[in-house]
Amino acid sequence: MKTKLGIKVHIKKGIFFLLLFSVFQSCMEKEEYPPIPSIEFLSFTTLRTQNDVDTMGIILFSYTDGDGDLGVYDCDFFPGNLYTSYYKMENGELKIGTIINPTTGKIDTINFNACFEQLAPDGYSGWIKGDIEDTIRFLRDITSTKPYDTVMYETYITDRAGNKSNVVQTPLIKVKNQ
């Protein structure tokens, strides 16, 4: 008799916990995100040489994408999908950074565009989120005669469908040139 009674009690407890779990599960919201990627600036880290000169920076931002189509299959055959523009403070105003193109002799804007490969596995359909870290080389302006410059970066990403994310900015960054 004890065995049957014990089994009934365990069955009743099991049913109770199953119902409780079902109620809890139905109350939880499922995460959903739009198919257009969204990014949020997290941090910017400056790297210096042994001579105490800023050379590189690392920008870190988080992303969400509702349909998981961030990144390309092979960066060797696709254009960039991470776009970073460089701004430099001149006379109290941020201006897009420029450089003379040695091939054409014309002035070009300074961009640190890059490519990142597919973030979700093949066959996956659904949302993804995570962090992206990008290294920006030549942080300092080698033509600057000032010991320090103030710069800022703007970044956005695109997905395989061509959707452009929002644009995020770094805070103003004091860069040591010399």
Backbone as CSV, one residue per row, in Angstrom:
resi,resn,N_x,N_y,N_z,CA_x,CA_y,CA_z,C_x,C_y,C_z
1,MET,0.793,-1.197,0.000,0.000,0.000,0.000,0.842,1.272,0.000
2,LYS,1.962,1.237,0.730,2.787,2.427,0.802,3.310,2.807,-0.588
3,THR,3.666,1.815,-1.358,4.221,2.088,-2.680,3.195,2.802,-3.546
4,LYS,1.954,2.293,-3.556,0.922,2.926,-4.373,0.646,4.344,-3.903
5,LEU,0.566,4.529,-2.585,0.312,5.856,-2.046,1.471,6.796,-2.384
6,GLY,2.696,6.301,-2.248,3.878,7.100,-2.579,3.901,7.485,-4.039
7,ILE,3.511,6.585,-4.910,3.478,6.861,-6.341,2.432,7.922,-6.635
8,LYS,1.245,7.833,-6.000,0.199,8.826,-6.221,0.656,10.212,-5.785
9,VAL,1.337,10.273,-4.651,1.823,11.555,-4.161,2.851,12.140,-5.132
10,HIS,3.772,11.312,-5.614,4.777,11.786,-6.571,4.132,12.193,-7.883
11,ILE,3.138,11.462,-8.320,2.443,11.817,-9.556,1.738,13.151,-9.375
12,LYS,1.071,13.339,-8.223,0.370,14.594,-7.968,1.365,15.753,-7.898
13,LYS,2.521,15.533,-7.254,3.552,16.573,-7.193,4.083,16.866,-8.593
14,GLY,4.301,15.819,-9.357,4.800,15.988,-10.732,3.823,16.781,-11.578
15,ILE,2.537,16.464,-11.471,1.513,17.190,-12.232,1.459,18.648,-11.770
16,PHE,1.538,18.858,-10.449,1.518,20.216,-9.912,2.692,21.030,-10.461
17,PHE,3.902,20.474,-10.440,5.073,21.193,-10.934,5.018,21.397,-12.446
18,LEU,4.460,20.438,-13.157,4.297,20.577,-14.601,3.338,21.726,-14.914
19,LEU,2.220,21.801,-14.181,1.272,22.904,-14.376,1.908,24.243,-13.991
20,LEU,2.638,24.257,-12.897,3.306,25.476,-12.464,4.329,25.928,-13.508
21,PHE,5.096,25.016,-14.052,6.072,25.329,-15.088,5.375,25.868,-16.335
22,SER,4.236,25.260,-16.714,3.489,25.709,-17.892,2.988,27.133,-17.713
23,VAL,2.469,27.428,-16.533,1.985,28.778,-16.254,3.151,29.763,-16.300
24,PHE,4.262,29.411,-15.682,5.444,30.270,-15.669,5.954,30.499,-17.085
25,GLN,6.025,29.448,-17.866,6.538,29.523,-19.237,5.650,30.415,-20.096
26,SER,4.333,30.345,-19.911,3.428,31.151,-20.721,3.498,32.625,-20.341
27,CYS,3.927,32.923,-19.128,4.043,34.311,-18.681,5.326,34.975,-19.183
28,MET,6.314,34.180,-19.531,7.586,34.742,-19.985,7.442,35.288,-21.405
29,GLU,8.002,36.481,-21.616,8.000,37.053,-22.957,9.138,36.455,-23.766
30,LYS,8.854,36.166,-25.011,9.901,35.688,-25.905,10.565,36.909,-26.518
31,GLU,11.888,36.862,-26.584,12.612,37.990,-27.155,12.413,38.012,-28.666
32,GLU,12.137,39.194,-29.155,12.019,39.407,-30.591,12.697,40.721,-30.926
33,TYR,13.340,40.755,-32.083,14.043,41.948,-32.524,13.679,42.205,-33.977
34,PRO,13.721,43.463,-34.417,13.442,43.763,-35.824,14.555,43.221,-36.724
35,PRO,14.264,43.025,-38.008,15.275,42.498,-38.931,16.394,43.500,-39.246
36,ILE,16.184,44.755,-38.913,17.226,45.759,-39.129,18.165,45.707,-37.931
37,PRO,19.472,45.538,-38.170,20.400,45.430,-37.041,20.432,46.702,-36.200
38,SER,20.719,46.518,-34.940,20.842,47.628,-34.007,22.136,47.447,-33.232
39,ILE,22.860,48.552,-33.015,24.112,48.476,-32.271,24.099,49.486,-31.130
40,GLU,24.921,49.203,-30.120,25.062,50.094,-28.972,26.536,50.169,-28.600
41,PHE,27.059,51.387,-28.505,28.460,51.592,-28.148,28.686,51.113,-26.723
42,LEU,29.770,50.356,-26.515,30.117,49.881,-25.181,31.392,50.528,-24.651
43,SER,32.469,50.537,-25.463,33.723,51.106,-24.959,34.700,51.365,-26.103
44,PHE,35.712,52.153,-25.778,36.832,52.391,-26.682,38.100,52.336,-25.847
45,THR,39.046,51.511,-26.261,40.306,51.338,-25.541,41.446,51.808,-26.430
46,THR,42.322,52.636,-25.887,43.483,53.136,-26.615,44.705,52.288,-26.277
47,LEU,45.465,51.933,-27.293,46.700,51.169,-27.110,47.894,52.072,-27.424
48,ARG,48.906,52.009,-26.574,50.087,52.864,-26.735,51.340,52.031,-26.960
49,THR,52.321,52.672,-27.613,53.621,52.036,-27.834,54.455,52.160,-26.563
50,GLN,55.632,51.554,-26.585,56.558,51.691,-25.463,57.014,53.132,-25.295
51,ASN,56.955,53.912,-26.384,57.327,55.330,-26.347,56.169,56.210,-25.891
52,ASP,55.075,55.588,-25.430,53.909,56.296,-24.902,53.180,57.118,-25.963
53,VAL,53.105,56.587,-27.180,52.380,57.232,-28.277,51.194,56.342,-28.638
54,ASP,50.020,56.957,-28.794,48.823,56.195,-29.162,48.941,55.700,-30.597
55,THR,48.711,54.398,-30.783,48.839,53.838,-32.125,47.573,53.169,-32.626
56,MET,46.857,52.503,-31.739,45.657,51.780,-32.143,44.560,51.982,-31.114
57,GLY,43.352,51.697,-31.539,42.221,51.742,-30.630,41.326,50.552,-30.885
58,ILE,40.595,50.149,-29.866,39.656,49.039,-30.008,38.270,49.543,-29.637
59,ILE,37.375,49.493,-30.601,35.994,49.892,-30.358,35.183,48.625,-30.096
60,LEU,34.355,48.667,-29.077,33.512,47.531,-28.706,32.070,48.000,-28.701
61,PHE,31.213,47.258,-29.415,29.787,47.572,-29.404,28.981,46.287,-29.420
62,SER,27.767,46.375,-28.909,26.873,45.219,-28.930,25.961,45.333,-30.149
63,TYR,25.413,44.192,-30.554,24.503,44.176,-31.701,23.317,43.266,-31.401
64,THR,22.198,43.544,-32.057,21.064,42.627,-32.123,20.577,42.642,-33.568
65,ASP,20.087,41.507,-34.012,19.542,41.405,-35.367,18.431,40.366,-35.355
66,GLY,17.250,40.767,-35.767,16.068,39.918,-35.667,16.041,38.718,-36.582
67,ASP,16.766,38.774,-37.700,16.731,37.617,-38.612,18.082,36.929,-38.758
68,GLY,19.064,37.336,-37.979,20.333,36.607,-37.912,21.199,36.656,-39.152
69,ASP,20.993,37.656,-40.012,21.775,37.683,-41.258,22.932,38.687,-41.216
70,LEU,23.618,38.722,-40.088,24.796,39.589,-39.979,26.047,38.828,-40.408
71,GLY,26.928,39.544,-41.082,28.172,38.941,-41.535,28.022,38.337,-42.917
72,VAL,29.148,38.184,-43.573,29.158,37.616,-44.923,29.838,36.256,-44.892
73,TYR,29.647,35.494,-45.946,30.183,34.137,-46.002,31.702,34.122,-46.151
74,ASP,32.227,35.100,-46.898,33.670,35.145,-47.125,34.074,36.591,-47.382
75,CYS,34.822,37.176,-46.483,35.209,38.583,-46.600,36.094,38.869,-47.808
76,ASP,36.714,37.850,-48.383,37.549,38.069,-49.560,36.732,38.416,-50.803
77,PHE,35.453,38.048,-50.807,34.630,38.228,-51.999,33.471,39.191,-51.807
78,PHE,33.319,39.763,-50.621,32.215,40.674,-50.349,32.758,42.005,-49.855
79,PRO,32.021,43.076,-50.131,32.470,44.376,-49.616,32.334,44.415,-48.097
80,GLY,32.852,45.461,-47.507,32.784,45.609,-46.055,31.358,45.670,-45.541
81,ASN,31.204,45.401,-44.263,29.893,45.496,-43.621,29.981,46.184,-42.257
82,LEU,31.164,46.702,-41.937,31.380,47.473,-40.716,32.058,48.769,-41.151
83,TYR,31.385,49.875,-40.922,31.842,51.161,-41.451,32.160,52.106,-40.294
84,THR,33.382,52.626,-40.288,33.813,53.524,-39.220,34.425,54.774,-39.845
85,SER,33.884,55.915,-39.473,34.390,57.206,-39.952,35.196,57.886,-38.854
86,TYR,36.194,58.617,-39.263,37.132,59.293,-38.364,36.853,60.793,-38.377
87,TYR,36.721,61.380,-37.196,36.524,62.822,-37.066,37.622,63.382,-36.174
88,LYS,38.100,64.582,-36.526,39.167,65.223,-35.768,38.717,66.632,-35.384
89,MET,39.028,67.007,-34.153,38.683,68.338,-33.669,39.646,69.359,-34.276
90,GLU,39.073,70.353,-34.957,39.861,71.441,-35.539,39.190,72.750,-35.177
91,ASN,39.902,73.585,-34.463,39.371,74.888,-34.027,38.039,74.744,-33.294
92,GLY,37.953,73.746,-32.439,36.758,73.560,-31.617,35.593,72.885,-32.319
93,GLU,35.808,72.407,-33.541,34.735,71.769,-34.311,35.206,70.416,-34.841
94,LEU,34.346,69.395,-34.697,34.683,68.079,-35.250,34.500,68.095,-36.755
95,LYS,35.553,67.674,-37.470,35.492,67.613,-38.937,35.910,66.223,-39.369
96,ILE,35.320,65.775,-40.461,35.662,64.460,-41.004,37.153,64.460,-41.352
97,GLY,37.839,63.391,-40.956,39.263,63.292,-41.235,39.530,63.086,-42.716
98,THR,40.576,63.716,-43.214,40.935,63.578,-44.631,42.423,63.284,-44.759
99,ILE,42.755,62.753,-45.919,44.142,62.432,-46.241,44.314,62.579,-47.752
100,ILE,45.522,62.904,-48.183,45.786,63.001,-49.620,46.065,61.602,-50.149
101,ASN,45.317,61.215,-51.167,45.490,59.913,-51.804,46.765,59.963,-52.646
102,PRO,47.762,59.120,-52.325,49.025,59.183,-53.071,48.889,58.794,-54.541
103,THR,47.872,58.016,-54.874,47.690,57.585,-56.263,47.044,58.672,-57.105
104,THR,45.985,59.285,-56.572,45.233,60.278,-57.345,45.650,61.713,-57.053
105,GLY,46.279,61.933,-55.889,46.632,63.289,-55.487,45.444,64.068,-54.945
106,LYS,44.281,63.425,-54.871,43.069,64.084,-54.378,42.890,63.802,-52.886
107,ILE,42.056,64.610,-52.258,41.772,64.435,-50.837,40.676,63.386,-50.667
108,ASP,40.947,62.394,-49.833,39.976,61.344,-49.511,39.614,61.431,-48.034
109,THR,38.421,60.969,-47.708,38.046,60.895,-46.301,38.710,59.674,-45.670
110,ILE,38.976,59.771,-44.378,39.597,58.660,-43.660,38.493,57.777,-43.093
111,ASN,38.492,56.533,-43.531,37.528,55.547,-43.036,38.285,54.311,-42.586
112,PHE,37.739,53.651,-41.599,38.313,52.394,-41.119,37.261,51.304,-41.319
113,ASN,36.927,51.056,-42.584,35.902,50.068,-42.893,36.495,48.673,-42.805
114,ALA,35.655,47.725,-42.441,36.117,46.352,-42.245,35.009,45.388,-42.652
115,CYS,35.333,44.126,-42.566,34.384,43.062,-42.890,34.423,42.022,-41.776
116,PHE,33.246,41.561,-41.379,33.194,40.441,-40.438,32.374,39.325,-41.062
117,GLU,32.793,38.103,-40.771,32.145,36.946,-41.367,30.849,36.607,-40.654
118,GLN,30.100,35.739,-41.258,28.783,35.311,-40.798,28.805,34.970,-39.305
119,LEU,27.842,35.523,-38.561,27.807,35.326,-37.115,26.940,34.137,-36.699
120,ALA,25.902,33.839,-37.451,25.029,32.695,-37.134,25.400,31.518,-38.035
121,PRO,25.229,30.300,-37.558,25.562,29.131,-38.389,24.621,28.995,-39.592
122,ASP,25.092,28.316,-40.635,24.263,28.059,-41.819,22.955,27.399,-41.396
123,GLY,21.872,27.830,-42.019,20.578,27.225,-41.755,19.848,27.803,-40.552
124,TYR,20.498,28.676,-39.778,19.863,29.254,-38.598,18.901,30.349,-39.026
125,SER,17.724,30.357,-38.442,16.799,31.470,-38.668,16.285,31.907,-37.307
126,GLY,16.467,33.150,-37.015,16.053,33.707,-35.735,16.960,34.865,-35.371
127,TRP,16.735,35.415,-34.217,17.498,36.576,-33.796,18.868,36.168,-33.247
128,ILE,19.779,37.117,-33.322,21.100,36.933,-32.727,21.470,38.218,-32.000
129,LYS,22.318,38.086,-30.997,22.873,39.266,-30.340,24.228,38.901,-29.766
130,GLY,25.057,39.917,-29.590,26.394,39.695,-29.066,27.193,40.978,-29.103
131,ASP,28.510,40.851,-29.102,29.419,41.996,-29.124,30.372,41.863,-30.307
132,ILE,30.741,43.002,-30.867,31.744,43.061,-31.930,32.848,43.994,-31.464
133,GLU,34.084,43.551,-31.653,35.258,44.332,-31.307,36.037,44.569,-32.589
134,ASP,36.376,45.819,-32.856,37.117,46.146,-34.067,38.350,46.967,-33.698
135,THR,39.493,46.582,-34.246,40.745,47.293,-33.993,40.939,48.358,-35.062
136,ILE,41.156,49.578,-34.611,41.404,50.698,-35.515,42.891,50.996,-35.467
137,ARG,43.527,50.835,-36.604,44.976,51.059,-36.684,45.252,52.512,-37.065
138,PHE,46.416,52.966,-36.728,46.821,54.338,-37.002,45.848,55.320,-36.353
139,LEU,45.697,55.173,-35.080,44.799,56.015,-34.296,45.214,57.481,-34.358
140,ARG,46.504,57.709,-34.348,46.990,59.090,-34.316,47.175,59.625,-35.734
141,ASP,47.202,60.931,-35.845,47.432,61.604,-37.119,48.932,61.839,-37.252
142,ILE,49.589,61.077,-38.116,51.045,61.178,-38.237,51.484,62.512,-38.838
143,THR,50.553,63.256,-39.450,50.906,64.562,-40.017,50.700,65.698,-39.011
144,SER,50.108,65.398,-37.878,49.820,66.435,-36.885,51.105,66.917,-36.214
145,THR,51.182,68.211,-36.004,52.322,68.794,-35.302,52.010,68.994,-33.817
146,LYS,50.788,68.710,-33.415,50.382,68.880,-32.016,50.740,67.635,-31.207
147,PRO,51.057,67.818,-29.936,51.348,66.637,-29.110,50.106,65.779,-28.869
148,TYR,48.931,66.417,-28.865,47.667,65.696,-28.662,46.641,66.169,-29.681
149,ASP,45.765,65.274,-30.089,44.599,65.611,-30.902,43.373,65.031,-30.216
150,THR,42.231,65.598,-30.527,40.958,65.063,-30.042,40.212,64.497,-31.241
151,VAL,39.826,63.234,-31.148,39.158,62.554,-32.260,37.871,61.888,-31.765
152,MET,37.074,61.467,-32.728,35.842,60.744,-32.450,35.582,59.823,-33.635
153,TYR,34.951,58.686,-33.373,34.624,57.733,-34.436,33.118,57.492,-34.471
154,GLU,32.595,57.332,-35.684,31.206,56.919,-35.882,31.221,55.559,-36.560
155,THR,30.342,54.670,-36.103,30.313,53.305,-36.635,28.883,52.863,-36.896
156,TYR,28.728,52.073,-37.962,27.472,51.364,-38.215,27.798,50.067,-38.952
157,ILE,26.828,49.157,-38.987,26.999,47.888,-39.690,25.839,47.695,-40.655
158,THR,26.035,46.778,-41.604,24.948,46.382,-42.505,24.824,44.864,-42.476
159,ASP,23.616,44.386,-42.779,23.414,42.938,-42.846,23.408,42.487,-44.307
160,ARG,23.248,41.199,-44.536,23.312,40.662,-45.900,22.163,41.150,-46.775
161,ALA,21.063,41.583,-46.166,19.933,42.117,-46.935,20.149,43.594,-47.283
162,GLY,21.232,44.178,-46.792,21.517,45.583,-47.071,20.943,46.547,-46.043
163,ASN,20.335,46.041,-44.981,19.790,46.908,-43.938,20.929,47.554,-43.157
164,LYS,20.829,48.864,-42.963,21.843,49.621,-42.237,21.387,49.802,-40.788
165,SER,22.293,49.557,-39.861,21.982,49.763,-38.443,21.969,51.253,-38.126
166,ASN,21.634,51.542,-36.903,21.804,52.898,-36.389,23.307,53.212,-36.330
167,VAL,23.627,54.486,-36.188,25.017,54.932,-36.103,25.335,55.231,-34.639
168,VAL,26.477,54.734,-34.163,26.920,55.049,-32.805,28.216,55.847,-32.874
169,GLN,28.448,56.649,-31.842,29.654,57.465,-31.766,30.422,57.132,-30.500
170,THR,31.742,57.248,-30.615,32.562,57.153,-29.415,32.484,58.504,-28.708
171,PRO,32.847,58.535,-27.443,33.043,59.857,-26.832,34.284,60.490,-27.456
172,LEU,34.531,61.743,-27.146,35.751,62.383,-27.628,36.947,61.673,-27.012
173,ILE,37.967,61.425,-27.838,39.144,60.676,-27.410,40.375,61.568,-27.562
174,LYS,41.130,61.742,-26.506,42.380,62.497,-26.559,43.486,61.539,-26.962
175,VAL,44.097,61.811,-28.114,45.111,60.932,-28.693,46.489,61.576,-28.563
176,LYS,47.427,60.830,-28.029,48.795,61.323,-27.885,49.549,61.015,-29.175
177,ASN,50.050,62.054,-29.839,50.749,61.914,-31.119,52.252,61.751,-30.972
178,GLN,52.838,62.391,-29.954,54.293,62.426,-29.855,54.739,62.016,-28.467
